[in-house]
Amino acid sequence: MTTERVARNQSTFRDANEGIERDAEALVPDADQVPFLCECPDPACTSIALLSFADYEMVRSRGDWFFSVPGHEVCVVNGEEVAKIAKRYRAFSVMEKVGHAGEVAEQLDPRALLSASRATRLTTELESRRGAPDVE
């Protein structure tokens, strides 16, 4: 699997999760947790992560960020680094795409119009409400 294929696979999961978020907000806007698809690079993965809307928005604040369930933190594919663990929580890890995979992920980000400064402010605000990651 190439770094571009990894980024495209994860972007497909991200797109599906965007639909899940929209539907969940419409049906149960006060839900504590919502089931989202793991965004690891395995195209056959069917694992579910329970995230709050705030956690999901924190992950989506950057085009090169994805989340995976614990144990699915893939950082190297075919000997090439494609990601690093940006933040680790009990229920999920935030994975930052690097190199070419990061570039492709950002190009495919459906929220690409979100400005970098707004994304940084949003992440800071959400983390201050949620607390620091369990492990960085």
N, C-alpha and C positions, 0 to 999 in steps of 0.2 A: 504494500500500500504506500503510495507517495504522500508527501506532506500536503500537497494540494488536495488529494483525495480525502485525507484525514479532515482537513478544514471543511471541505464540502459535505462530508458525512455529518459532521457536528453541526454545520449550518442547517442541514435538513432537520435535525432534531430541534434546533433552536426555533426554526419556523413552525414546527408542530407545537412546541410549547407556547409560542406566541398566541396561537389559536386557543390552546387550553386556557391560558390566562384570560383572554377576552371572554370566553364562554363562562369561566368561573366567576369573573367579576360581574357578569350579567345575571347569573343564576344565584350565586351566593356571595355577594360582595363583602359580607362580614366574616367569611371563613377564616379560621385560625391558620389552617394549612391547606394546601392544594396539592394534589398528586401531579407531578411533572415527570416527563420521560428523562431518564439519564442521558446526558449529552456526551458520553464517552465516545471514542472513535470506532467502537465495535458496531458495525451496521446491524448486527443481529441482536444487540442488547435490548432487553425488554424490562429492565429494572426501573423502578419508580422511586423518586425522591419526594418527600413531603417538605414543601417550602411555604413560608408565609408570602403574601404579596410583596412585603417589604424586602425579604430576602431575594425573591425573584427579580425585583426591580434593581437591587444592588448588583446582581450578576449581569443584568442587561444594560447596566450603565456604561459598559465598555464593549466595543465590538469584538475585541480579542479575548473576551472572557466567556467561559462555558462552565457548567457545573457537572459533577459526576457523583455517583453514590460512592461511599467508602469502598476502597478496593479496586475501583475502576480508574484510578489516576494514572493514565498512560502518558508518559513524558517523552519516550523515545520510540520511534517507529523505523524499522529497517536501519538501525544504527544512527538515525538523525533525530536530534532533539526537535520536538514539535510543540512542547508545552512545558510549563513549570507550574507547581502548585503555588497559587497566589495567596489563598486563605484556606484554612481547614476548619470545618465545624463538625459537630457530631453526626449530623444527618447528611451532609454533603461537603464536597470540596470545590473551591473555585479554581479553575484551571485557566492559566493565561497562555494563549497561543504565542509562539515565538517564531522568528525568522519568516520564511515564505508562508508557512501555515498561518501565522498571525496576519500577514498582509492579505491573504485570501479571505480569512475570516472577517476582517474589517471591511473588505470590499463587498462581502455578501450580507453585511449587517443590515437588517431591515430598519433599524433605528439610526442609521448613519447620519441623519440630519441633526441628531442631538449633539450640541456643542461639547467640546472637551471640558470647558470650564464648568458647564452645567452638570456634566457627568461626575466630575470630581466633587462638586458641592453636594450632589445627591448621595454619592457614596459616603462621604463624610457624615452627612446628616443621618443616614440610615444606620451607619455603624455606631453613631453616638446613642441612638435610640436602642439598638440591639445589644451593644456591648462589643468588646474586642473579640477577634476570632479565638477559638480554643488553642490553635497553634498557627504560627505564621511561618 
